[in-house]
Amino acid sequence: MTTPREELLPGTRRALLHRIAVAQAEGRAPSLVAAVVRGGETVWTGARTSVEGHAPDGNVQYRIGSITKTFTAVLVLRLRDAGMLDLGDPLEKHLPGTGVGEATVAELLAHSGGLAAETPGPWWERTPGTLRPDLADVLGERPLVHPVGRRFHYSNPGYALLGALVEKLRGAPWEEVLQREVLEPLGLRRTGVRPEAPHAGGWAVHPWADVMLPEPTEDLGRMAPAGQLWSTTDDLARFAAFLANGDERVLSAESLREMRTPAAPAGTVDVASGYAYCLGMEIRHQEGRTLVGHTGSLPGFLACLVISVADDVAAVVLANCTSGPSPFTVAADLVRIVAESEPRIPAPWRPLPKSEPAVLELVGQWYWGTQAFALRWSADGISLEPLSGTGRRSRFRSNGDGTWTGLEGYYAGELLRPVRRPDGSVSHLDLGSFVFTRRPYDEGAPVPGGVDPDGWRGIG
């Protein structure tokens, strides 16, 4: 029997509590609240606070900053799935006159549109959005600081543009569209653009003294799609389960896999640190584990949501201070504690519902030149992997006509097709023009360049 989903082992729960207690104390956060999700359900919550006899729970709102961008990205992917735009469309096609219309929708989602990181003028996070009533005020006179599409450069104004794109195509304010298309279907009743009690106040903690200063709470106006939202650990736990598994009422699992796939050219520093940006989501490699999600910050608040899809564990961390604890580090540790203390129990192996002779004929060992590969067939489709453990590998999706399309790595998007002899037997596999044969350089197959007629030989 497995441990019930709603319970973690006492040792695991204590380790989680210890981790957030250390984070709150060493980070000098007025309060810190966290949740862990496994199997699509919240399995642990915890909180620490500087207020005696009181601690926030999963219903207390905190500002979540740039986690808002993931919500905005979901709205954009919904437009794509509804056929209202293509991610490769230039912005100008749908939102003309911005002056940065050469950037595509995908480039804006991935922060590779060349836009500046921040708005011109006063610090937009601490000043009212009424100072920037129009997109021109958000972009300024020099909106581009890099060539479009050439590099990853995080841009808050880019997400203001995406919010305006949603408004233009849906014919309603971003806030209203978000409420109708995401928050209500997912049951995120405590997530919104304005705080509703109970909510935490935002604080700045003095770097050299244990004293605090209240931070202003501004309505960000046009910049709202980049960082306006307030939410709770309860709501973000539900959102994390959605981001991992999908919900056909909002976005399919396939579209969410696309959102979790790196989409921006990474700089040297990012490559070295294991960081990449996807479509409205960040991906990090931490101690051998792939974590996807988003961090967020606004004056007075820190936030993080991370998911390890492989471990089926997600974590949410919220704090009400401008700086102090690292929400990503804490969230990553919460995921690690659960994944290592109580590793995921795999589903039982089950045979396929039926055998398909045309596919079964292809499984087994194949050679690309002299390198051996194995073609395997499972419920996930077929996969090609090197027997040496190193080399190109990919899963493939059936096209329904006897061919398959690569899903990852070097062969992503490439066509795999079996080539048959006149008698119907399989001669070889053609994968993007590469010939895979049953024997190394099989003389009976059309190996490009031919095979030496004298065959294999020794040194003598």
Phi, psi and chi 1 to 4 in degrees:
 res  aa     phi    psi   chi1   chi2   chi3   chi4
   1 MET       -  145.8  -65.6  -67.4  -68.3      -
   2 THR   -93.8  161.0   60.2      -      -      -
   3 THR   -66.9  135.9  -57.7      -      -      -
   4 PRO   -53.9  144.6  -25.0   34.2      -      -
   5 ARG   -61.0  -30.2  -75.5 -162.8  -54.8  179.9
   6 GLU   -81.3   -1.1   66.7  -86.1   14.7      -
   7 GLU  -128.4  138.1  -65.1 -177.7    3.6      -
   8 LEU  -106.1  159.7  -64.6  176.4      -      -
   9 LEU   -64.8  149.1  -62.3  173.4      -      -
  10 PRO   -54.8  -39.7  -27.1   34.8      -      -
  11 GLY   -64.5  -37.0      -      -      -      -
  12 THR   -66.6  -43.4  -53.1      -      -      -
  13 ARG   -63.7  -40.0  -61.4  174.6   69.5   85.5
  14 ARG   -66.7  -39.6 -170.5 -175.3 -171.2  -75.2
  15 ALA   -62.9  -38.7      -      -      -      -
  16 LEU   -65.3  -45.6  -65.7  170.3      -      -
  17 LEU   -62.2  -41.6  177.9   60.2      -      -
  18 HIS   -60.7  -40.3  178.2  -94.4      -      -
  19 ARG   -64.8  -44.2 -177.1   62.6 -173.5   92.3
  20 ILE   -75.1  -27.8   67.1  165.6      -      -
  21 ALA   -65.2  -43.2      -      -      -      -
  22 VAL   -63.5  -42.1  169.6      -      -      -
  23 ALA   -62.6  -44.5      -      -      -      -
  24 GLN   -67.8  -41.3 -173.5  -91.2  -18.3      -
  25 ALA   -71.8  -49.4      -      -      -      -
  26 GLU   -74.0  -31.1  -65.8 -175.6   -8.6      -
  27 GLY   -83.9   -6.8      -      -      -      -
  28 ARG    53.1   50.3  -59.5 -171.2  -55.8  138.3
  29 ALA   -91.3  132.9      -      -      -      -
  30 PRO   -53.3  -39.4  -27.1   35.4      -      -
  31 SER  -155.3  155.6   68.8      -      -      -
  32 LEU  -146.7  130.4 -173.8  147.8      -      -
  33 VAL  -129.7  145.2   60.9      -      -      -
  34 ALA  -145.7  160.6      -      -      -      -
  35 ALA  -147.7  151.2      -      -      -      -
  36 VAL  -123.5  137.0  172.5      -      -      -
  37 VAL  -117.3  134.3  178.3      -      -      -
  38 ARG  -142.6  136.2 -175.1  175.1   62.6  176.2
  39 GLY    61.2   28.6      -      -      -      -
  40 GLY    79.3    4.5      -      -      -      -
  41 GLU  -124.9  147.4  -58.2  -73.7  -19.2      -
  42 THR   -72.2  122.1  -60.0      -      -      -
  43 VAL  -111.8   -8.2  -65.8      -      -      -
  44 TRP  -161.1  140.2  178.2   84.7      -      -
  45 THR  -134.9  152.5   59.6      -      -      -
  46 GLY  -157.3  158.4      -      -      -      -
  47 ALA  -153.4  150.2      -      -      -      -
  48 ARG  -135.9  145.9  -58.4  -67.5  -72.4  179.8
  49 THR  -150.5  158.3  179.6      -      -      -
  50 SER   -87.2   -5.7   59.1      -      -      -
  51 VAL   -92.4  119.3  178.9      -      -      -
  52 GLU   -60.7  131.0 -169.9   70.4   30.4      -
  53 GLY    75.1   10.5      -      -      -      -
  54 HIS  -145.1  138.6  169.0   76.1      -      -
  55 ALA  -144.0  144.6      -      -      -      -
  56 PRO   -67.5  153.3   25.5  -34.0      -      -
  57 ASP  -118.2 -170.8   59.6   23.7      -      -
  58 GLY   -69.8   -3.3      -      -      -      -
  59 ASN  -102.5   -2.7 -167.2   48.3      -      -
  60 VAL   -85.1  128.9  174.3      -      -      -
  61 GLN   -80.6  141.5  -75.4 -174.3  -30.3      -
  62 TYR  -129.2  156.5  -72.1   68.8      -      -
  63 ARG   -78.4  135.6 -146.5  160.5 -168.2 -173.5
  64 ILE  -109.1    3.6   63.1  172.1      -      -
  65 GLY    53.6 -127.5      -      -      -      -
  66 SER   -75.2   -3.6  -73.5      -      -      -
  67 ILE   -60.7  -22.3  -62.8  177.0      -      -
  68 THR   -53.6  -35.2  -57.8      -      -      -
  69 LYS   -59.7  -35.1  -68.1 -178.3  174.0   67.3
  70 THR   -65.3  -38.9  -54.2      -      -      -
  71 PHE   -62.4  -43.4  -74.7   85.8      -      -
  72 THR   -63.6  -40.1  -62.3      -      -      -
  73 ALA   -63.0  -38.2      -      -      -      -
  74 VAL   -59.5  -42.0  168.2      -      -      -
  75 LEU   -61.9  -39.1  -66.6  178.3      -      -
  76 VAL   -68.7  -42.4  174.6      -      -      -
  77 LEU   -63.8  -32.2  -93.3  -70.0      -      -
  78 ARG   -64.1  -39.1  -78.4  177.8   54.5   82.5
  79 LEU   -61.8  -42.0  -70.2  170.7      -      -
  80 ARG   -63.6  -46.2 -169.8  -78.8  -54.5  -87.2
  81 ASP   -67.2  -23.9  -70.1   -5.9      -      -
  82 ALA   -84.1   -0.5      -      -      -      -
  83 GLY    79.3   15.6      -      -      -      -
  84 MET   -88.6  -14.0  -60.4  178.1   72.5      -
  85 LEU  -160.2  167.6   57.9   74.9      -      -
  86 ASP  -116.3  143.1 -172.4  -85.1      -      -
  87 LEU   -62.6  -22.6  -63.6 -174.8      -      -
  88 GLY   -84.1   -2.5      -      -      -      -
  89 ASP   -67.2  137.1  -71.3  -16.1      -      -
  90 PRO   -68.0  147.4   22.7  -30.9      -      -
  91 LEU   -55.2  -36.1 -179.6   65.8      -      -
  92 GLU   -56.8  -29.1 -174.7   72.6   14.0      -
  93 LYS   -63.3  -34.1  178.4  176.6  179.1  179.7
  94 HIS  -112.6  -24.8  -56.0  -73.4      -      -
  95 LEU  -135.3   76.6 -166.2   66.7      -      -
  96 PRO   -72.2  157.0   25.5  -33.0      -      -
  97 GLY    86.9    9.7      -      -      -      -
  98 THR   -79.7  -23.1   63.6      -      -      -
  99 GLY    89.5   -7.7      -      -      -      -
 100 VAL  -127.5   28.0  -66.6      -      -      -
 101 GLY   -67.4  -10.4      -      -      -      -
 102 GLU   -68.3  -30.7  177.7 -173.0  -12.0      -
 103 ALA   -64.1  137.6      -      -      -      -
 104 THR   -83.3  166.2   67.8      -      -      -
 105 VAL   -59.9  -43.8  175.3      -      -      -
 106 ALA   -62.8  -39.8      -      -      -      -
 107 GLU   -64.9  -37.1  -73.0  165.7  -16.6      -
 108 LEU   -66.9  -41.7  -67.3  173.7      -      -
 109 LEU   -61.0  -35.8  -75.0  167.3      -      -
 110 ALA   -96.5    7.4      -      -      -      -
 111 HIS    58.3   38.8  -64.5  -66.7      -      -
 112 SER  -121.5   21.6   58.6      -      -      -
 113 GLY   -84.0    0.4      -      -      -      -
 114 GLY    83.0    3.5      -      -      -      -
 115 LEU   -76.4  157.0  -85.4   71.5      -      -
 116 ALA   -62.9  156.5      -      -      -      -
 117 ALA   -69.9  -36.8      -      -      -      -
 118 GLU  -130.3  172.2  -48.7  -65.2  -10.1      -
 119 THR   -80.9  159.0   68.3      -      -      -
 120 PRO   -73.3  167.7   27.2  -34.0      -      -
 121 GLY    84.9 -160.4      -      -      -      -
 122 PRO   -67.4  156.3   24.1  -33.1      -      -
 123 TRP   -48.7  110.3 -173.7   -3.8      -      -
 124 TRP   -68.0  -25.0   63.7  -88.2      -      -
 125 GLU   -75.2  -18.5  -64.8  171.5  -40.7      -
 126 ARG  -115.4   12.5  -66.5 -177.0  102.3 -110.4
 127 THR  -131.3  153.7   54.5      -      -      -
 128 PRO   -67.9  147.6   22.1  -32.0      -      -
 129 GLY   -64.9  -16.6      -      -      -      -
 130 THR   -64.3  -17.1   53.0      -      -      -
 131 LEU   -73.1  -15.1  -63.5  178.4      -      -
 132 ARG  -131.7   66.3  -64.1  165.2  -65.8  -83.6
 133 PRO   -70.4  -24.9   25.2  -33.9      -      -
 134 ASP  -121.0  162.0  -60.6  -44.0      -      -
 135 LEU   -60.8  -32.7  -72.2  178.7      -      -
 136 ALA   -62.0  -33.1      -      -      -      -
 137 ASP   -72.3  -29.9  -56.5  -51.5      -      -
 138 VAL   -74.1  -37.0  167.2      -      -      -
 139 LEU   -87.8  -36.5  -63.7  171.6      -      -
 140 GLY    75.8 -172.4      -      -      -      -
 141 GLU   -80.5  -18.9  -64.5 -179.4   -1.0      -
 142 ARG  -129.4   72.1 -174.9  175.3  174.4  -98.8
 143 PRO   -72.2  -27.6   24.9  -33.0      -      -
 144 LEU  -100.8  129.9  -65.2  174.5      -      -
 145 VAL  -117.5   -5.4  -63.7      -      -      -
 146 HIS  -142.9  158.2  -61.4  -70.8      -      -
 147 PRO   -60.8  141.9  -21.8   32.4      -      -
 148 VAL   -61.9  130.0  174.0      -      -      -
 149 GLY    81.7    0.3      -      -      -      -
 150 ARG   -88.2  -29.7  -70.1  -73.4  -60.9  -83.3
 151 ARG  -153.9  160.5   60.4  173.2  -68.4  167.6
 152 PHE   -78.5  124.5  167.0   72.8      -      -
 153 HIS  -146.5  106.8 -176.0   71.7      -      -
 154 TYR   -54.8  130.1 -163.7   91.8      -      -
 155 SER  -135.9  112.1  173.2      -      -      -
 156 ASN   -67.5  -42.8  -75.0  -66.1      -      -
 157 PRO   -59.4  -28.9  -27.8   37.2      -      -
 158 GLY   -58.6  -37.1      -      -      -      -
 159 TYR   -79.5  -22.9  -90.7   73.9      -      -
 160 ALA   -63.8  -39.1      -      -      -      -
 161 LEU   -63.9  -42.1  -71.9  173.4      -      -
 162 LEU   -64.7  -36.8  -69.5  170.7      -      -
 163 GLY   -63.0  -41.0      -      -      -      -
 164 ALA   -65.9  -35.0      -      -      -      -
 165 LEU   -62.9  -44.1  174.4   64.9      -      -
 166 VAL   -59.5  -44.7  169.0      -      -      -
 167 GLU   -62.2  -41.6  -66.8 -175.2  -14.5      -
 168 LYS   -64.7  -46.6  175.4   70.3  177.9  -60.9
 169 LEU   -79.5  -27.7  -65.2 -175.8      -      -
 170 ARG   -92.8  -14.5  -68.8  -61.9 -169.1 -168.8
 171 GLY    67.5   30.5      -      -      -      -
 172 ALA  -153.9  158.8      -      -      -      -
 173 PRO   -60.4  147.8  -23.1   33.6      -      -
 174 TRP   -51.5  -45.9  169.7   82.6      -      -
 175 GLU   -58.0  -43.7  172.3 -173.8   -5.6      -
 176 GLU   -67.9  -42.2 -179.3 -178.4  -46.5      -
 177 VAL   -63.5  -43.9  178.7      -      -      -
 178 LEU   -59.8  -45.0  178.7   66.9      -      -
 179 GLN   -60.7  -46.3 -178.5   70.4   32.6      -
 180 ARG   -73.0  -39.9 -179.2  178.2   67.3 -117.1
 181 GLU   -97.4  -19.3  -62.7 -170.1    6.9      -
 182 VAL  -125.9  -55.9  178.2      -      -      -
 183 LEU   -64.6  -48.0  -56.6 -175.9      -      -
 184 GLU   -66.6  -48.3  -70.8 -179.8    2.0      -
 185 PRO   -60.3  -35.7  -22.6   32.4      -      -
 186 LEU   -87.4   -2.6  -64.3 -179.4      -      -
 187 GLY    71.8   31.2      -      -      -      -
 188 LEU   -90.6   75.0  -52.9 -175.1      -      -
 189 ARG   -78.3  -14.3  -62.6  177.6 -179.0   85.5
 190 ARG  -110.7   22.5  -67.1  -77.4  -68.0  145.2
 191 THR  -115.0  131.2  -59.0      -      -      -
 192 GLY  -172.4  178.9      -      -      -      -
 193 VAL   -83.8  -13.3  -61.4      -      -      -
 194 ARG  -130.0  147.8  -66.2  168.2 -167.9   85.5
 195 PRO   -70.2  142.8   26.3  -34.1      -      -
 196 GLU  -131.1  130.0  -63.4 -180.0    3.3      -
 197 ALA   -57.6  142.1      -      -      -      -
 198 PRO   -82.5  136.7   29.3  -34.4      -      -
 199 HIS  -142.2  154.8   62.8   84.2      -      -
 200 ALA   -83.1  149.5      -      -      -      -
 201 GLY   -88.4  147.7      -      -      -      -
 202 GLY   -89.2  135.8      -      -      -      -
 203 TRP  -131.6  146.9  -65.8   92.5      -      -
 204 ALA  -102.9  127.1      -      -      -      -
 205 VAL  -100.5  128.0  177.8      -      -      -
 206 HIS   -58.5  133.1 -164.9  -71.9      -      -
 207 PRO   -66.7  -22.5   23.1  -33.1      -      -
 208 TRP  -121.6    6.4  -53.4  114.4      -      -
 209 ALA  -149.7  148.9      -      -      -      -
 210 ASP   -84.2   62.1  -72.8  -18.6      -      -
 211 VAL  -132.4  161.1  -66.7      -      -      -
 212 MET  -128.9  160.8  -54.4 -170.5  -54.3      -
 213 LEU  -137.4  129.3 -172.6   73.8      -      -
 214 PRO   -67.9  140.4   22.7  -31.2      -      -
 215 GLU   -95.8  148.0  -71.5  -85.3   22.7      -
 216 PRO   -69.6  150.7   26.6  -34.1      -      -
 217 THR  -117.7  104.0  -58.6      -      -      -
 218 GLU  -106.0  149.0  -60.9  -70.1   -5.1      -
 219 ASP   -80.9  124.0 -172.3  -51.3      -      -
 220 LEU   -85.0   -4.9  -56.5  178.7      -      -
 221 GLY    60.4 -125.6      -      -      -      -
 222 ARG   -58.4  -24.5  -81.2  -74.4 -177.2 -175.7
 223 MET   -85.8    1.7  -66.7  -63.1  -69.2      -
 224 ALA   -54.2  -43.1      -      -      -      -
 225 PRO   -63.3  -11.9  -24.1   36.1      -      -
 226 ALA   -93.1  -19.9      -      -      -      -
 227 GLY  -175.8   22.8      -      -      -      -
 228 GLN   -82.5  -27.3  175.9   79.6   16.6      -
 229 LEU   -68.0  149.5  -70.7  179.0      -      -
 230 TRP  -109.8  145.9  -65.1   73.0      -      -
 231 SER  -158.4 -176.9 -168.9      -      -      -
 232 THR  -127.4  166.1   67.3      -      -      -
 233 THR   -67.1  -33.5   52.5      -      -      -
 234 ASP   -60.9  -48.1  -77.8   -5.9      -      -
 235 ASP   -66.5  -43.7  -88.2   12.1      -      -
 236 LEU   -69.0  -27.2  -71.0  179.7      -      -
 237 ALA   -64.6  -42.5      -      -      -      -
 238 ARG   -64.9  -38.8  -75.9 -171.3  -76.1  -89.3
 239 PHE   -65.1  -39.4 -169.6   55.0      -      -
 240 ALA   -61.9  -41.9      -      -      -      -
 241 ALA   -61.9  -39.2      -      -      -      -
 242 PHE   -64.0  -45.6  157.7   71.0      -      -
 243 LEU   -62.6  -28.6  -67.3  174.1      -      -
 244 ALA   -81.5  -36.5      -      -      -      -
 245 ASN  -117.9  -18.0  -57.4  -52.1      -      -
 246 GLY    82.4  165.7      -      -      -      -
 247 ASP  -155.5  115.2 -175.2  -38.6      -      -
 248 GLU   -59.2  -20.4  -68.4  -62.7  -27.2      -
 249 ARG   -71.7  -20.6  -63.5  171.3  -58.2  168.4
 250 VAL  -119.8  -60.0  179.3      -      -      -
 251 LEU  -156.7  139.4 -149.8   58.6      -      -
 252 SER   -73.8  160.7   68.9      -      -      -
 253 ALA   -59.5  -35.1      -      -      -      -
 254 GLU   -66.2  -43.5 -176.0   63.0   32.6      -
 255 SER   -65.5  -35.4  -70.3      -      -      -
 256 LEU   -70.7  -34.0  -76.1  161.9      -      -
 257 ARG   -61.4  -38.4  -83.3 -167.7  -69.3  -89.4
 258 GLU   -63.5  -40.8 -173.2  177.6    0.6      -
 259 MET   -63.5  -30.2  -78.3 -175.1   64.9      -
 260 ARG   -88.7    5.4  -59.4 -165.9  -57.6  -98.3
 261 THR   -97.8  130.2  -58.3      -      -      -
 262 PRO   -51.7  134.8  -28.6   36.1      -      -
 263 ALA  -133.4   -0.5      -      -      -      -
 264 ALA  -119.4  142.9      -      -      -      -
 265 PRO   -62.1  123.3  -16.3   29.2      -      -
 266 ALA   -91.1  141.5      -      -      -      -
 267 GLY   -77.9  168.8      -      -      -      -
 268 THR   -58.2  -44.4  -56.4      -      -      -
 269 VAL   -62.8  -41.6  172.9      -      -      -
 270 ASP   -65.3  -41.9  -66.7  -33.9      -      -
 271 VAL   -60.0  -45.6  170.3      -      -      -
 272 ALA   -63.6  -32.9      -      -      -      -
 273 SER   -90.1   -2.6   65.0      -      -      -
 274 GLY    76.6   28.7      -      -      -      -
 275 TYR  -110.7  140.5  176.0   91.9      -      -
 276 ALA  -149.2  157.1      -      -      -      -
 277 TYR  -110.3  139.3 -154.8   86.4      -      -
 278 CYS  -105.5 -139.9  -50.0      -      -      -
 279 LEU  -102.6   83.6  -62.2  176.8      -      -
 280 GLY    83.0   11.0      -      -      -      -
 281 MET  -140.7  150.5  -59.0 -178.4   77.7      -
 282 GLU  -100.2  151.4  -60.4  169.7  -51.3      -
 283 ILE  -131.6  133.9 -167.8  166.0      -      -
 284 ARG  -133.7  145.9  -71.5  178.1  169.6   91.1
 285 HIS  -106.8  118.1  -63.7  -79.0      -      -
 286 GLN  -130.6  111.9 -176.9   94.6  -17.4      -
 287 GLU    52.4   46.5  -61.2  178.9   -1.3      -
 288 GLY    79.9    4.3      -      -      -      -
 289 ARG  -116.3  137.3 -177.7  167.4  -76.7  110.1
 290 THR   -93.1  122.4  -60.5      -      -      -
 291 LEU  -120.9  130.1  -62.5  169.0      -      -
 292 VAL  -125.5  145.8   63.9      -      -      -
 293 GLY   161.3 -138.0      -      -      -      -
 294 HIS  -162.3  147.1 -143.1  -66.8      -      -
 295 THR  -100.0  168.2   53.5      -      -      -
 296 GLY  -155.8  148.8      -      -      -      -
 297 SER  -155.9  143.9   67.4      -      -      -
 298 LEU  -142.5  158.6  -84.0  174.3      -      -
 299 PRO   -49.4  120.2  -30.5   37.5      -      -
 300 GLY    97.4   -6.7      -      -      -      -
 301 PHE  -145.6  146.5  -66.1   94.5      -      -
 302 LEU  -132.1  145.6  -62.8  169.1      -      -
 303 ALA  -152.4  153.5      -      -      -      -
 304 CYS  -156.9  141.0 -176.6      -      -      -
 305 LEU  -130.2  122.0 -179.3  161.2      -      -
 306 VAL  -132.1  150.6  -65.0      -      -      -
 307 ILE  -133.2  132.4  -53.6  162.2      -      -
 308 SER  -103.9  100.7  171.8      -      -      -
 309 VAL   -63.2  -38.8  175.1      -      -      -
 310 ALA   -62.8  -36.2      -      -      -      -
 311 ASP   -90.4   -9.4  -65.0  -54.7      -      -
 312 ASP    57.0   42.9 -167.7   20.9      -      -
 313 VAL  -133.6  136.4  178.2      -      -      -
 314 ALA  -131.7  157.1      -      -      -      -
 315 ALA  -140.3  146.9      -      -      -      -
 316 VAL  -125.6  134.1  176.3      -      -      -
 317 VAL  -133.4  129.5  174.1      -      -      -
 318 LEU  -130.7  138.5  -55.7  174.4      -      -
 319 ALA  -141.2  153.6      -      -      -      -
 320 ASN  -110.8   65.7   60.3  -28.5      -      -
 321 CYS  -148.2  152.3   49.2      -      -      -
 322 THR   -69.7  -37.0  -58.5      -      -      -
 323 SER  -150.3  166.0   62.1      -      -      -
 324 GLY   145.7 -105.7      -      -      -      -
 325 PRO   -70.1  153.1   25.3  -33.1      -      -
 326 SER   -91.8  106.1  165.7      -      -      -
 327 PRO   -62.7  -34.5   20.3  -30.4      -      -
 328 PHE   -66.7  -45.4  169.5   75.8      -      -
 329 THR   -60.0  -43.0  -58.0      -      -      -
 330 VAL   -65.1  -47.1  178.8      -      -      -
 331 ALA   -62.3  -42.5      -      -      -      -
 332 ALA   -61.5  -38.6      -      -      -      -
 333 ASP   -67.4  -37.1  -77.0  -14.2      -      -
 334 LEU   -63.4  -42.3  -61.4 -177.0      -      -
 335 VAL   -61.6  -46.8  168.9      -      -      -
 336 ARG   -60.5  -44.1  174.9 -173.5   55.0   77.3
 337 ILE   -58.1  -47.3  -71.8  167.1      -      -
 338 VAL   -69.5  -44.0  173.7      -      -      -
 339 ALA   -64.4  -36.2      -      -      -      -
 340 GLU   -86.1  -35.3  -67.3 -179.3   -2.2      -
 341 SER   -75.8  -35.2  -59.6      -      -      -
 342 GLU  -136.0   73.4  -57.2 -176.2   30.3      -
 343 PRO   -57.0  149.2    1.3   -2.4      -      -
 344 ARG   -60.6  130.9 -178.3 -178.6 -170.8  179.5
 345 ILE   -88.9  118.1  -62.8  175.4      -      -
 346 PRO   -67.3  154.2   24.3  -32.7      -      -
 347 ALA   -64.8  150.6      -      -      -      -
 348 PRO   -60.0  142.9  -18.4   29.7      -      -
 349 TRP   -67.5  137.2  174.7   85.8      -      -
 350 ARG  -135.7  143.3  -69.7 -174.2  174.7   88.9
 351 PRO   -68.2  161.7   23.4  -32.2      -      -
 352 LEU   -64.1  152.7  -67.6  164.8      -      -
 353 PRO   -64.1  -27.4   18.9  -30.4      -      -
 354 LYS  -155.1  158.1   65.0  176.8 -178.5  177.8
 355 SER   -96.3  140.5  176.4      -      -      -
 356 GLU  -118.7  106.0  -61.9 -179.6   24.8      -
 357 PRO   -53.9  -36.6  -25.5   34.1      -      -
 358 ALA   -65.9  -29.2      -      -      -      -
 359 VAL   -85.3  -42.6 -178.5      -      -      -
 360 LEU   -59.2  -31.9 -165.9   59.5      -      -
 361 GLU   -62.7  -23.3 -177.5 -176.8   12.5      -
 362 LEU   -92.4  -17.9  -56.5  178.3      -      -
 363 VAL   -70.5  159.9  -58.8      -      -      -
 364 GLY   115.5 -156.3      -      -      -      -
 365 GLN   -89.8  136.3 -169.0  159.7  -56.8      -
 366 TRP  -134.9  159.5  -68.1   89.1      -      -
 367 TYR  -125.9  131.6  -70.4   88.6      -      -
 368 TRP  -102.7  101.2  177.1   50.5      -      -
 369 GLY    65.7 -113.3      -      -      -      -
 370 THR  -110.0    1.8   56.0      -      -      -
 371 GLN   -91.4  128.3 -172.8  174.3    8.3      -
 372 ALA   -86.6  136.8      -      -      -      -
 373 PHE  -129.3  156.0  -73.9   78.1      -      -
 374 ALA  -116.5  131.0      -      -      -      -
 375 LEU  -102.8  120.5 -171.4   73.2      -      -
 376 ARG  -119.5  155.4  -55.4  179.6 -169.3  -84.9
 377 TRP  -128.2  126.4  179.9   30.1      -      -
 378 SER  -144.4 -174.1   70.5      -      -      -
 379 ALA   -63.5  -21.5      -      -      -      -
 380 ASP   -84.3    1.7  -66.1  -31.3      -      -
 381 GLY   109.7 -152.3      -      -      -      -
 382 ILE  -109.8  154.2   64.7  171.4      -      -
 383 SER  -136.9  146.7   62.2      -      -      -
 384 LEU  -120.2  124.0 -172.5   68.6      -      -
 385 GLU  -142.5  143.9   53.5 -167.5   62.2      -
 386 PRO   -69.8  137.8   25.4  -32.1      -      -
 387 LEU   -74.2  -19.4  -69.6  177.2      -      -
 388 SER   -76.4  -12.8   64.8      -      -      -
 389 GLY    92.8  -16.9      -      -      -      -
 390 THR  -124.0  144.5   59.1      -      -      -
 391 GLY   131.0 -177.3      -      -      -      -
 392 ARG   -74.6  136.4  -62.7  165.8 -180.0  163.6
 393 ARG  -141.6  156.3   65.4 -174.1   67.1 -135.3
 394 SER  -164.9  151.8 -177.4      -      -      -
 395 ARG   -91.0  156.0  -66.0  176.5  -60.4  114.0
 396 PHE  -131.9  142.8  -68.1   80.5      -      -
 397 ARG  -102.7  133.4  178.9 -168.7   67.8 -115.7
 398 SER   -67.1  138.4  172.8      -      -      -
 399 ASN   -95.3    0.0  -63.8  -40.4      -      -
 400 GLY    81.5    0.8      -      -      -      -
 401 ASP  -124.7   20.7   59.5   -1.1      -      -
 402 GLY    89.8    1.6      -      -      -      -
 403 THR  -116.3  165.8   67.2      -      -      -
 404 TRP  -135.8  152.7  -71.6  -96.2      -      -
 405 THR  -115.7  133.1  -62.4      -      -      -
 406 GLY   -66.5  145.3      -      -      -      -
 407 LEU  -110.3  -12.3  -64.0  176.0      -      -
 408 GLU  -156.4  164.0   56.8 -158.5   -1.3      -
 409 GLY    62.0 -149.8      -      -      -      -
 410 TYR   -59.3  -32.2 -170.7   84.9      -      -
 411 TYR   -96.1    9.5  -64.5  120.9      -      -
 412 ALA   -58.3  125.1      -      -      -      -
 413 GLY    82.2   -8.3      -      -      -      -
 414 GLU   -84.0  150.8  -59.4  -67.3  -21.4      -
 415 LEU   -94.1  129.1 -171.0   68.9      -      -
 416 LEU  -108.8  124.2  170.2   66.1      -      -
 417 ARG  -140.6  138.0   62.7 -177.2 -177.2   91.5
 418 PRO   -78.4  135.8   25.8  -30.0      -      -
 419 VAL  -105.7  124.7  178.5      -      -      -
 420 ARG  -105.8  151.2  -62.2 -175.9  178.5  -86.3
 421 ARG   -79.0  170.1  -58.1 -178.1 -178.2   93.6
 422 PRO   -56.2  -28.7  -28.7   35.9      -      -
 423 ASP   -84.7    2.2   63.5    2.4      -      -
 424 GLY    94.6  -12.2      -      -      -      -
 425 SER   -73.9  156.7   62.9      -      -      -
 426 VAL   -81.8  123.7  176.9      -      -      -
 427 SER   -83.1  -50.1  163.5      -      -      -
 428 HIS  -166.1  173.7   61.3  -78.7      -      -
 429 LEU  -104.9  135.1  -56.7  178.1      -      -
 430 ASP  -106.3  118.0 -176.4  -61.3      -      -
 431 LEU  -125.0   97.4  177.0   50.5      -      -
 432 GLY    58.0   35.3      -      -      -      -
 433 SER    88.0  -12.8   83.8      -      -      -
 434 PHE   -75.4  138.2  -70.4  156.3      -      -
 435 VAL  -101.8  122.1  171.1      -      -      -
 436 PHE  -107.4  126.1  -74.2   73.6      -      -
 437 THR  -119.9  162.6   55.7      -      -      -
 438 ARG   -73.3  -24.6  -76.6  -65.4 -167.6 -175.3
 439 ARG  -125.4  154.5  -64.8 -177.6  -59.5  169.8
 440 PRO   -58.6  124.4  -20.2   30.5      -      -
 441 TYR    45.4   58.1  -75.4  129.4      -      -
 442 ASP   -61.6  119.9 -174.8  -11.5      -      -
 443 GLU   -68.4  -14.8   65.0  -83.9    6.0      -
 444 GLY   -88.7    0.3      -      -      -      -
 445 ALA  -112.3  154.4      -      -      -      -
 446 PRO   -76.7   69.8   29.6  -35.0      -      -
 447 VAL   -71.1  124.4  177.1      -      -      -
 448 PRO   -55.7  133.0  -27.4   36.2      -      -
 449 GLY    88.7  -10.8      -      -      -      -
 450 GLY    78.8  171.6      -      -      -      -
 451 VAL  -120.4  132.1  177.2      -      -      -
 452 ASP   -52.4  124.8 -168.4  -62.9      -      -
 453 PRO   -63.3  -22.4   20.9  -32.3      -      -
 454 ASP   -79.7   -7.0  -66.9  -25.5      -      -
 455 GLY    71.2 -165.0      -      -      -      -
 456 TRP   -71.9  149.6  -59.0   93.2      -      -
 457 ARG  -150.0  163.5   67.3 -155.3   71.6  178.8
 458 GLY   -92.9 -166.6      -      -      -      -
 459 ILE   -85.0  -18.1 -161.9  170.3      -      -
 460 GLY   -79.1      -      -      -      -      -
